[in-house]
Amino acid sequence: MSNFKEWCDETETSVSTHKLHLLAADPAKQLHAVKVIAGAIPEYYAAPSRIADILNRLGKPAAANFVEGKLPTLPSIKSGDLGEILCNAYVTEATNFKLGIKRLRWKDHRNMSMRGEDVLAFSLGPKAGALKILKAEVKSRVAMTTGVIEEAREALSSYKELPSPHAISFVADRLYQAGDMALSDALDKALLIDGLKVAQVTHMLFTFSGSNPSNLLKTNLSAYTGVVPQKYVALQVKAHQAFIKDVFDAVVK
């Protein structure tokens, strides 16, 4: 968890029927934010049970080396990974979509980006057919631009605004392996029998930047003409690059 309320001021703006949230980090609380986020990062790259097993069998240095070996070393990949991690945390803390996987655990290489939707999260009600899906795109930049936001918008609207079948199948497979049969079964049924429906989907566009992209996001959101509920979230950390470096340095330390 990232406990955004402890280090960010949040404002909400309505744009038509949709919502735009600005999370502005308090510079005076940045050290606290770094500590909190760094403490949560290892589990995004490896299951806690896997880390604990290595710790018990091989000791603390080996466990530390295992985690460090998962962390990206390229600044651009660190930026993208941290944006995805922060989006995952925000979804869990601030929405009803609590279910899913931490997909960075399945990266092909620590310095490579993963294909597909940046974040998929789910809610599963007690009634049959109560599956709801959050499809999120994440962009991390020092200064957010119109072009970058339009790129994210295009990705959200791809596959007729639905999550890609490949991404849903990937999540279902990982859930099955982990023994989460309720959600895995629901995804299989939606993908293979019922078909995914636009009415099941919510979109999130999450930006992590040094600049304040609120006006750019408002313009983009105002131009959206589809029927899927939209939630745009902008996390502004003015010392964007230093913040990323400090977080990953803190994980290593």
C-alpha positions as a Python dict, from the first residue, in 0.01 Angstrom:
ca = {
    (1, 'M'): (0, 0, 0),
    (2, 'S'): (114, 354, -67),
    (3, 'N'): (-109, 548, 175),
    (4, 'F'): (-155, 842, -62),
    (5, 'K'): (-361, 1033, 192),
    (6, 'E'): (-56, 1057, 418),
    (7, 'W'): (158, 1246, 164),
    (8, 'C'): (-73, 1386, -104),
    (9, 'D'): (-346, 1650, -124),
    (10, 'E'): (-629, 1525, -346),
    (11, 'T'): (-878, 1731, -542),
    (12, 'E'): (-1163, 1596, -753),
    (13, 'T'): (-1313, 1762, -1060),
    (14, 'S'): (-1617, 1650, -1257),
    (15, 'V'): (-1581, 1648, -1635),
    (16, 'S'): (-1924, 1571, -1781),
    (17, 'T'): (-2021, 1245, -1609),
    (18, 'H'): (-1660, 1147, -1541),
    (19, 'K'): (-1406, 1223, -1268),
    (20, 'L'): (-1058, 1373, -1267),
    (21, 'H'): (-848, 1337, -952),
    (22, 'L'): (-529, 1534, -888),
    (23, 'L'): (-295, 1397, -623),
    (24, 'A'): (-35, 1662, -542),
    (25, 'A'): (255, 1531, -334),
    (26, 'D'): (360, 1745, -38),
    (27, 'P'): (738, 1804, -73),
    (28, 'A'): (769, 1815, 307),
    (29, 'K'): (638, 1457, 323),
    (30, 'Q'): (846, 1315, 41),
    (31, 'L'): (1085, 1122, 267),
    (32, 'H'): (788, 954, 432),
    (33, 'A'): (641, 870, 90),
    (34, 'V'): (969, 716, -26),
    (35, 'K'): (985, 496, 285),
    (36, 'V'): (625, 377, 253),
    (37, 'I'): (645, 301, -118),
    (38, 'A'): (987, 135, -98),
    (39, 'G'): (853, -97, 170),
    (40, 'A'): (578, -218, -62),
    (41, 'I'): (779, -257, -382),
    (42, 'P'): (937, -605, -337),
    (43, 'E'): (599, -781, -341),
    (44, 'Y'): (521, -628, -682),
    (45, 'Y'): (822, -813, -826),
    (46, 'A'): (800, -1139, -631),
    (47, 'A'): (547, -1317, -413),
    (48, 'P'): (616, -1264, -41),
    (49, 'S'): (610, -1642, 7),
    (50, 'R'): (888, -1679, -251),
    (51, 'I'): (1103, -1418, -78),
    (52, 'A'): (1035, -1576, 263),
    (53, 'D'): (1132, -1920, 133),
    (54, 'I'): (1467, -1796, 3),
    (55, 'L'): (1522, -1610, 329),
    (56, 'N'): (1455, -1925, 534),
    (57, 'R'): (1666, -2154, 316),
    (58, 'L'): (1954, -1932, 212),
    (59, 'G'): (1959, -1638, 449),
    (60, 'K'): (1913, -1264, 433),
    (61, 'P'): (2191, -1178, 182),
    (62, 'A'): (2051, -1427, -69),
    (63, 'A'): (1698, -1296, -26),
    (64, 'A'): (1824, -940, -70),
    (65, 'N'): (2013, -1038, -385),
    (66, 'F'): (1702, -1211, -520),
    (67, 'V'): (1489, -898, -478),
    (68, 'E'): (1758, -665, -612),
    (69, 'G'): (1793, -886, -918),
    (70, 'K'): (1428, -821, -1000),
    (71, 'L'): (1456, -441, -986),
    (72, 'P'): (1508, -245, -1309),
    (73, 'T'): (1833, -57, -1355),
    (74, 'L'): (1738, 163, -1653),
    (75, 'P'): (1584, 499, -1552),
    (76, 'S'): (1308, 476, -1814),
    (77, 'I'): (1200, 131, -1695),
    (78, 'K'): (1214, 241, -1331),
    (79, 'S'): (985, 532, -1421),
    (80, 'G'): (734, 310, -1598),
    (81, 'D'): (740, 38, -1332),
    (82, 'L'): (692, 284, -1048),
    (83, 'G'): (402, 447, -1232),
    (84, 'E'): (237, 106, -1269),
    (85, 'I'): (300, 22, -902),
    (86, 'L'): (150, 353, -788),
    (87, 'C'): (-152, 301, -1012),
    (88, 'N'): (-205, -48, -868),
    (89, 'A'): (-183, 95, -518),
    (90, 'Y'): (-429, 374, -595),
    (91, 'V'): (-678, 130, -747),
    (92, 'T'): (-662, -88, -437),
    (93, 'E'): (-688, 204, -195),
    (94, 'A'): (-943, 423, -371),
    (95, 'T'): (-1172, 204, -584),
    (96, 'N'): (-1393, -103, -551),
    (97, 'F'): (-1164, -305, -779),
    (98, 'K'): (-965, -505, -524),
    (99, 'L'): (-889, -827, -716),
    (100, 'G'): (-621, -910, -970),
    (101, 'I'): (-250, -988, -1000),
    (102, 'K'): (76, -798, -966),
    (103, 'R'): (189, -855, -1323),
    (104, 'L'): (546, -723, -1280),
    (105, 'R'): (622, -1062, -1122),
    (106, 'W'): (614, -1209, -1472),
    (107, 'K'): (843, -968, -1657),
    (108, 'D'): (1066, -1132, -1919),
    (109, 'H'): (1358, -918, -1804),
    (110, 'R'): (1391, -652, -1539),
    (111, 'N'): (1487, -389, -1799),
    (112, 'M'): (1202, -466, -2035),
    (113, 'S'): (848, -330, -2034),
    (114, 'M'): (556, -571, -2040),
    (115, 'R'): (307, -577, -2325),
    (116, 'G'): (-67, -542, -2283),
    (117, 'E'): (-278, -339, -2046),
    (118, 'D'): (-75, -173, -1772),
    (119, 'V'): (-324, -257, -1496),
    (120, 'L'): (-628, -484, -1488),
    (121, 'A'): (-830, -502, -1167),
    (122, 'F'): (-1159, -670, -1090),
    (123, 'S'): (-1457, -682, -860),
    (124, 'L'): (-1666, -995, -826),
    (125, 'G'): (-2009, -974, -668),
    (126, 'P'): (-2194, -1266, -510),
    (127, 'K'): (-2436, -1306, -803),
    (128, 'A'): (-2353, -1485, -1128),
    (129, 'G'): (-2240, -1244, -1397),
    (130, 'A'): (-2137, -977, -1144),
    (131, 'L'): (-1782, -946, -1281),
    (132, 'K'): (-1662, -587, -1327),
    (133, 'I'): (-1329, -492, -1485),
    (134, 'L'): (-1103, -187, -1454),
    (135, 'K'): (-878, -134, -1756),
    (136, 'A'): (-601, 115, -1679),
    (137, 'E'): (-323, 279, -1877),
    (138, 'V'): (-29, 444, -1700),
    (139, 'K'): (207, 715, -1823),
    (140, 'S'): (510, 841, -1631),
    (141, 'R'): (695, 1152, -1753),
    (142, 'V'): (880, 1448, -1605),
    (143, 'A'): (649, 1673, -1807),
    (144, 'M'): (324, 1523, -1933),
    (145, 'T'): (226, 1610, -2289),
    (146, 'T'): (-86, 1596, -2504),
    (147, 'G'): (71, 1330, -2724),
    (148, 'V'): (146, 1097, -2433),
    (149, 'I'): (-208, 1133, -2299),
    (150, 'E'): (-354, 1068, -2644),
    (151, 'E'): (-143, 753, -2666),
    (152, 'A'): (-294, 629, -2340),
    (153, 'R'): (-644, 721, -2459),
    (154, 'E'): (-590, 521, -2776),
    (155, 'A'): (-482, 218, -2574),
    (156, 'L'): (-789, 243, -2349),
    (157, 'S'): (-1018, 258, -2652),
    (158, 'S'): (-848, -34, -2830),
    (159, 'Y'): (-1027, -369, -2858),
    (160, 'K'): (-1357, -181, -2876),
    (161, 'E'): (-1282, -40, -2526),
    (162, 'L'): (-1255, -388, -2375),
    (163, 'P'): (-947, -551, -2222),
    (164, 'S'): (-761, -760, -2477),
    (165, 'P'): (-846, -1133, -2476),
    (166, 'H'): (-476, -1211, -2435),
    (167, 'A'): (-449, -998, -2121),
    (168, 'I'): (-758, -1153, -1963),
    (169, 'S'): (-633, -1503, -2045),
    (170, 'F'): (-292, -1422, -1894),
    (171, 'V'): (-453, -1305, -1569),
    (172, 'A'): (-685, -1607, -1556),
    (173, 'D'): (-388, -1844, -1598),
    (174, 'R'): (-191, -1677, -1320),
    (175, 'L'): (-494, -1683, -1087),
    (176, 'Y'): (-550, -2052, -1161),
    (177, 'Q'): (-187, -2128, -1075),
    (178, 'A'): (-228, -1936, -749),
    (179, 'G'): (-547, -2122, -659),
    (180, 'D'): (-779, -1820, -689),
    (181, 'M'): (-1049, -2025, -858),
    (182, 'A'): (-1343, -1788, -812),
    (183, 'L'): (-1194, -1505, -1017),
    (184, 'S'): (-1013, -1736, -1258),
    (185, 'D'): (-1339, -1918, -1333),
    (186, 'A'): (-1526, -1588, -1377),
    (187, 'L'): (-1266, -1464, -1627),
    (188, 'D'): (-1271, -1794, -1818),
    (189, 'K'): (-1649, -1782, -1841),
    (190, 'A'): (-1653, -1418, -1953),
    (191, 'L'): (-1383, -1480, -2214),
    (192, 'L'): (-1486, -1821, -2346),
    (193, 'I'): (-1863, -1843, -2297),
    (194, 'D'): (-2043, -1515, -2232),
    (195, 'G'): (-1809, -1271, -2404),
    (196, 'L'): (-1680, -953, -2243),
    (197, 'K'): (-1926, -664, -2248),
    (198, 'V'): (-1864, -289, -2244),
    (199, 'A'): (-2110, -257, -1955),
    (200, 'Q'): (-1866, -452, -1737),
    (201, 'V'): (-1576, -213, -1795),
    (202, 'T'): (-1442, 106, -1635),
    (203, 'H'): (-1138, 292, -1771),
    (204, 'M'): (-863, 463, -1575),
    (205, 'L'): (-593, 687, -1719),
    (206, 'F'): (-323, 730, -1453),
    (207, 'T'): (-40, 980, -1496),
    (208, 'F'): (268, 1018, -1277),
    (209, 'S'): (461, 1335, -1355),
    (210, 'G'): (651, 1636, -1229),
    (211, 'S'): (417, 1873, -1408),
    (212, 'N'): (47, 1926, -1338),
    (213, 'P'): (-141, 1773, -1636),
    (214, 'S'): (-491, 1861, -1515),
    (215, 'N'): (-577, 2088, -1807),
    (216, 'L'): (-445, 1839, -2061),
    (217, 'L'): (-645, 1559, -1899),
    (218, 'K'): (-961, 1771, -1886),
    (219, 'T'): (-931, 1842, -2257),
    (220, 'N'): (-878, 1476, -2338),
    (221, 'L'): (-1160, 1361, -2111),
    (222, 'S'): (-1400, 1619, -2255),
    (223, 'A'): (-1337, 1478, -2603),
    (224, 'Y'): (-1428, 1123, -2504),
    (225, 'T'): (-1755, 1019, -2669),
    (226, 'G'): (-1781, 655, -2564),
    (227, 'V'): (-2006, 497, -2303),
    (228, 'V'): (-1746, 349, -2065),
    (229, 'P'): (-1715, 527, -1727),
    (230, 'Q'): (-1385, 715, -1711),
    (231, 'K'): (-1165, 796, -1414),
    (232, 'Y'): (-853, 1003, -1481),
    (233, 'V'): (-595, 1027, -1202),
    (234, 'A'): (-291, 1257, -1204),
    (235, 'L'): (-19, 1206, -944),
    (236, 'Q'): (211, 1508, -940),
    (237, 'V'): (548, 1477, -768),
    (238, 'K'): (748, 1786, -862),
    (239, 'A'): (1083, 1617, -798),
    (240, 'H'): (977, 1334, -1030),
    (241, 'Q'): (1317, 1194, -1128),
    (242, 'A'): (1470, 1230, -781),
    (243, 'F'): (1164, 1065, -629),
    (244, 'I'): (1198, 760, -856),
    (245, 'K'): (1569, 729, -779),
    (246, 'D'): (1513, 769, -405),
    (247, 'V'): (1244, 500, -399),
    (248, 'F'): (1451, 236, -577),
    (249, 'D'): (1765, 329, -380),
    (250, 'A'): (1565, 281, -62),
    (251, 'V'): (1452, -66, -172),
    (252, 'V'): (1811, -171, -232),
    (253, 'K'): (1927, -29, 100),
}
